[in-house]
Amino acid sequence: MARISPAGALAVSILALSTSAILVRWSAAPSVVVAFYRVLFTLLLLAPVALLRNRGDFRALSLGDAGVAIVTGVALAVHFAAWFESLNWTSVAASVTLVQTQPVFVAIGAYLLLDERITVRTVGGIALALAGAAVMSVGDLLADSVFAGTALYGNALALIGGVMAAGYVLAGRSLRQRIALLPYVSVVYGSCTLTLLTIALAGGDPLLGYPPREWMLFLAMAVGPGVFGHTVVNWALAHVDSSVVSVSLLGEPVGASLLALFLLAEVPGTATVFGGIVVLTGILVTARAR
């Protein structure tokens, strides 16, 4: 890993993350079940390597850091559950753009929880992003599309996913300075898996009986967005400033929207495109100001 360029790694992670929404849309399983197997399979791929290579790091993990990592996993589980469900109610372009508002909520959280200074540019970026989100939601309600009647609910779920992602990033920025990558993601993904399992069981969603196609999609989500997406982003957080990572993640809505256009024949409406541009501009201003 020491020979890998952080910029190159981030580029790979954005490409991998851009496939996530498409894979979720292709699956016919309940959204919580999809999220559960994505994280479970990612954990099964990474945990054995972590135990072989980083056993000492697990023993050195303090109870405080372990507790924060567990809570971070719960936040990640809510992020996945809310975002995956949003894809059933709104367009890929709107969902992925709104869930990527996490830098805006990171800035707010850092100001409230970490006593970080907030500048006029940061406030302007937050206002831009929220205005763009409003344009997307109102435009979807008025548009004559398949999601016209449900877009507001789907967009709200995506925003909840963005808030939870912000908590995940804030905790990761701190913990990754002290904890090696694989032990950190093993604890976080383990907590996330158990949380999603609890949600699925509480909702009565079936965990078995899916056709081979679904299991292949679950595995593809784990290998692509899981290992080469989120895990590489977590690695980059120890080598690159978090604002750079946040700005890089703006490539995901663009990539996912293009894939949705070609693979799902999903053409975003005018309000979605215009509002999305405003949201991305607001995120960019916020991240650069920080």
C-alpha positions as CSV (number, residue, x, y, z in Angstrom):
1,M,0.0,0.0,0.0
2,A,2.9,2.4,0.6
3,R,3.7,2.4,-3.1
4,I,0.1,3.3,-4.1
5,S,-0.7,6.9,-5.1
6,P,-3.5,8.3,-2.9
7,A,-4.8,10.2,-6.0
8,G,-4.9,7.0,-8.0
9,A,-6.5,5.1,-5.2
10,L,-9.2,7.8,-4.9
11,A,-9.9,7.6,-8.6
12,V,-10.4,3.8,-8.4
13,S,-12.7,4.2,-5.3
14,I,-14.9,6.8,-7.2
15,L,-15.3,4.4,-10.1
16,A,-16.2,1.6,-7.8
17,L,-18.6,3.7,-5.7
18,S,-20.4,4.9,-8.9
19,T,-21.6,1.3,-9.5
20,S,-23.3,1.0,-6.1
21,A,-26.7,2.6,-7.0
22,I,-26.9,0.6,-10.2
23,L,-26.3,-2.7,-8.5
24,V,-28.9,-1.8,-5.8
25,R,-31.4,-1.0,-8.5
26,W,-30.8,-4.3,-10.3
27,S,-31.5,-6.3,-7.1
28,A,-35.0,-7.4,-6.3
29,A,-34.2,-8.1,-2.6
30,P,-35.4,-5.7,0.2
31,S,-33.1,-2.8,0.5
32,V,-32.0,-3.6,4.1
33,V,-31.2,-7.2,3.0
34,V,-29.1,-5.9,0.1
35,A,-27.2,-3.6,2.5
36,F,-26.7,-6.4,5.0
37,Y,-25.2,-8.8,2.6
38,R,-23.1,-6.1,1.0
39,V,-21.4,-5.2,4.3
40,L,-21.3,-8.9,5.5
41,F,-19.5,-10.1,2.4
42,T,-17.1,-7.1,2.6
43,L,-16.4,-8.0,6.2
44,L,-15.8,-11.7,5.2
45,L,-13.3,-10.6,2.5
46,L,-11.3,-8.3,4.8
47,A,-11.5,-9.7,8.3
48,P,-9.3,-12.8,7.7
49,V,-6.6,-10.6,6.2
50,A,-6.9,-8.2,9.1
51,L,-6.5,-11.1,11.7
52,L,-3.4,-12.5,9.9
53,R,-1.6,-9.2,9.4
54,N,-2.9,-6.9,12.2
55,R,-3.5,-9.2,15.2
56,G,-1.3,-6.9,17.4
57,D,-3.3,-3.9,16.4
58,F,-6.5,-5.5,17.5
59,R,-5.0,-6.2,20.9
60,A,-3.7,-2.6,21.1
61,L,-7.2,-1.2,20.4
62,S,-8.4,0.8,23.4
63,L,-12.0,0.3,24.8
64,G,-12.7,4.0,24.0
65,D,-11.7,3.7,20.4
66,A,-13.5,0.4,20.0
67,G,-16.6,1.9,21.4
68,V,-16.5,4.9,19.0
69,A,-15.8,2.5,16.1
70,I,-18.9,0.4,17.0
71,V,-21.1,3.5,17.1
72,T,-19.6,4.5,13.8
73,G,-20.7,1.2,12.4
74,V,-24.2,1.9,13.6
75,A,-24.2,5.2,11.8
76,L,-22.9,3.5,8.6
77,A,-25.7,0.9,8.9
78,V,-28.4,3.7,9.0
79,H,-26.6,5.4,6.1
80,F,-26.9,2.3,4.0
81,A,-30.5,1.4,5.0
82,A,-31.8,4.9,4.3
83,W,-29.9,5.4,1.1
84,F,-30.6,2.0,-0.4
85,E,-34.3,2.5,0.4
86,S,-34.3,6.0,-1.2
87,L,-33.4,4.4,-4.5
88,N,-36.8,2.8,-4.5
89,W,-38.5,6.2,-4.3
90,T,-36.4,8.7,-6.3
91,S,-34.1,8.8,-9.3
92,V,-30.5,7.6,-9.1
93,A,-29.2,11.1,-9.9
94,A,-31.2,12.7,-7.1
95,S,-30.5,10.0,-4.5
96,V,-26.7,9.8,-5.1
97,T,-26.3,13.6,-5.3
98,L,-28.2,14.1,-2.0
99,V,-26.5,11.4,-0.1
100,Q,-23.2,13.0,-1.1
101,T,-24.1,16.1,0.8
102,Q,-22.1,14.6,3.7
103,P,-19.3,17.3,3.5
104,V,-22.0,19.9,4.3
105,F,-23.0,18.0,7.4
106,V,-19.4,17.3,8.2
107,A,-18.8,21.1,8.3
108,I,-21.8,21.6,10.6
109,G,-20.8,18.7,12.8
110,A,-17.2,19.8,13.1
111,Y,-18.4,23.3,14.1
112,L,-20.9,21.9,16.7
113,L,-18.9,19.0,18.1
114,L,-15.2,19.8,17.4
115,D,-15.4,23.5,17.8
116,E,-13.9,24.1,14.4
117,R,-14.2,27.6,13.0
118,I,-16.9,28.1,10.3
119,T,-16.2,30.8,7.7
120,V,-18.5,32.9,5.5
121,R,-17.5,30.7,2.5
122,T,-18.5,27.6,4.5
123,V,-21.9,29.1,5.3
124,G,-22.4,30.1,1.7
125,G,-21.5,26.5,0.5
126,I,-24.0,25.0,3.0
127,A,-26.7,27.4,1.8
128,L,-26.0,26.6,-1.8
129,A,-26.2,22.8,-1.2
130,L,-29.4,23.1,0.7
131,A,-31.0,25.3,-1.9
132,G,-30.0,22.9,-4.6
133,A,-31.6,20.0,-2.6
134,A,-34.8,22.0,-2.3
135,V,-34.8,22.7,-6.1
136,M,-34.4,19.0,-6.8
137,S,-37.2,18.0,-4.4
138,V,-39.7,20.6,-5.6
139,G,-38.8,19.9,-9.2
140,D,-39.4,16.2,-8.8
141,L,-42.7,16.8,-7.2
142,L,-43.9,18.9,-10.1
143,A,-42.3,16.7,-12.9
144,D,-44.2,14.2,-14.9
145,S,-42.0,11.2,-14.1
146,V,-42.2,7.8,-12.6
147,F,-40.9,9.2,-9.3
148,A,-43.1,12.4,-9.2
149,G,-45.3,11.2,-6.4
150,T,-42.6,9.6,-4.2
151,A,-39.5,11.7,-4.9
152,L,-39.8,13.9,-1.7
153,Y,-39.8,10.8,0.5
154,G,-36.9,9.3,-1.4
155,N,-34.9,12.6,-1.3
156,A,-35.5,12.8,2.4
157,L,-34.1,9.3,2.9
158,A,-31.1,10.2,0.9
159,L,-30.5,13.3,3.0
160,I,-30.7,11.1,6.2
161,G,-28.1,8.9,4.5
162,G,-25.9,11.9,4.0
163,V,-26.2,13.0,7.7
164,M,-25.2,9.5,8.8
165,A,-22.3,9.4,6.3
166,A,-21.1,12.7,7.8
167,G,-20.9,11.0,11.3
168,Y,-19.0,8.1,9.7
169,V,-16.5,10.5,8.1
170,L,-16.0,12.6,11.3
171,A,-15.3,9.5,13.4
172,G,-13.1,8.0,10.7
173,R,-11.0,11.1,10.4
174,S,-10.1,10.9,14.1
175,L,-9.8,7.1,14.5
176,R,-7.8,6.5,11.3
177,Q,-4.9,8.6,12.7
178,R,-4.5,6.0,15.5
179,I,-5.9,2.7,14.2
180,A,-4.6,0.7,11.2
181,L,-7.0,0.4,8.3
182,L,-8.0,-3.3,8.4
183,P,-8.7,-3.4,12.2
184,Y,-10.7,-0.2,11.9
185,V,-12.9,-1.3,9.1
186,S,-13.3,-4.8,10.6
187,V,-14.8,-3.3,13.8
188,V,-16.9,-0.8,11.9
189,Y,-18.2,-3.2,9.3
190,G,-18.9,-5.8,12.0
191,S,-21.0,-3.4,14.0
192,C,-22.7,-2.3,10.8
193,T,-23.5,-5.9,9.8
194,L,-25.1,-6.6,13.2
195,T,-27.1,-3.5,13.1
196,L,-28.4,-4.2,9.6
197,L,-29.2,-7.8,10.6
198,T,-31.2,-6.5,13.5
199,I,-33.2,-4.1,11.3
200,A,-33.8,-6.9,8.7
201,L,-35.1,-9.3,11.4
202,A,-37.2,-6.7,13.1
203,G,-38.8,-5.9,9.7
204,G,-39.4,-9.6,8.9
205,D,-37.4,-9.5,5.7
206,P,-36.3,-12.9,4.5
207,L,-32.5,-13.5,4.6
208,L,-32.5,-16.7,2.4
209,G,-34.2,-18.1,-0.6
210,Y,-32.8,-15.7,-3.2
211,P,-31.8,-16.8,-6.7
212,P,-28.1,-17.0,-7.8
213,R,-28.4,-13.7,-9.6
214,E,-29.1,-11.9,-6.3
215,W,-26.1,-13.5,-4.5
216,M,-23.9,-12.4,-7.4
217,L,-25.1,-8.9,-7.0
218,F,-24.5,-9.0,-3.3
219,L,-20.9,-10.2,-3.9
220,A,-20.4,-7.6,-6.6
221,M,-21.4,-4.8,-4.2
222,A,-19.0,-6.2,-1.6
223,V,-16.0,-6.4,-4.0
224,G,-16.7,-3.2,-5.9
225,P,-18.2,-0.4,-3.7
226,G,-17.3,-2.3,-0.5
227,V,-13.6,-3.2,-0.9
228,F,-12.5,-1.0,-3.7
229,G,-14.9,1.9,-2.8
230,H,-15.4,2.5,0.9
231,T,-12.3,0.6,2.2
232,V,-10.0,2.5,-0.2
233,V,-11.6,5.8,0.9
234,N,-10.9,4.8,4.5
235,W,-7.2,4.1,3.6
236,A,-7.0,7.5,1.8
237,L,-8.3,9.3,4.9
238,A,-4.9,8.6,6.6
239,H,-2.9,10.0,3.7
240,V,-5.0,12.8,2.3
241,D,-6.9,15.7,4.0
242,S,-10.5,14.9,4.6
243,S,-11.7,17.9,2.5
244,V,-9.8,16.5,-0.5
245,V,-11.5,13.1,0.0
246,S,-14.9,14.9,0.3
247,V,-14.4,16.8,-2.9
248,S,-13.2,13.7,-4.7
249,L,-16.4,11.9,-3.8
250,L,-18.3,14.5,-5.9
251,G,-17.4,12.3,-8.8
252,E,-19.8,9.6,-7.6
253,P,-23.0,11.4,-8.4
254,V,-21.7,12.2,-11.9
255,G,-20.5,8.6,-12.5
256,A,-23.7,7.0,-11.1
257,S,-26.0,9.4,-13.2
258,L,-24.1,8.5,-16.4
259,L,-24.4,4.8,-15.6
260,A,-28.1,5.1,-14.8
261,L,-28.5,6.9,-18.2
262,F,-26.9,4.1,-20.2
263,L,-27.8,1.0,-18.1
264,L,-31.2,1.9,-16.7
265,A,-32.4,4.4,-19.4
266,E,-33.1,6.8,-16.6
267,V,-32.9,10.4,-17.9
268,P,-32.8,13.0,-15.1
269,G,-35.3,15.8,-15.3
270,T,-34.3,19.5,-15.7
271,A,-34.9,20.3,-12.0
272,T,-32.7,17.3,-11.0
273,V,-29.9,18.3,-13.3
274,F,-30.0,22.0,-12.3
275,G,-30.5,21.3,-8.6
276,G,-27.8,18.7,-8.7
277,I,-25.3,21.2,-10.2
278,V,-26.2,23.7,-7.4
279,V,-25.8,20.9,-4.7
280,L,-22.4,19.8,-6.1
281,T,-21.3,23.5,-6.3
282,G,-22.3,24.0,-2.7
283,I,-20.4,20.9,-1.6
284,L,-17.3,22.0,-3.5
285,V,-17.4,25.4,-1.9
286,T,-17.9,23.9,1.6
287,A,-15.1,21.4,1.3
288,R,-12.6,23.9,-0.2
289,A,-13.5,26.5,2.5
290,R,-12.6,23.9,5.2
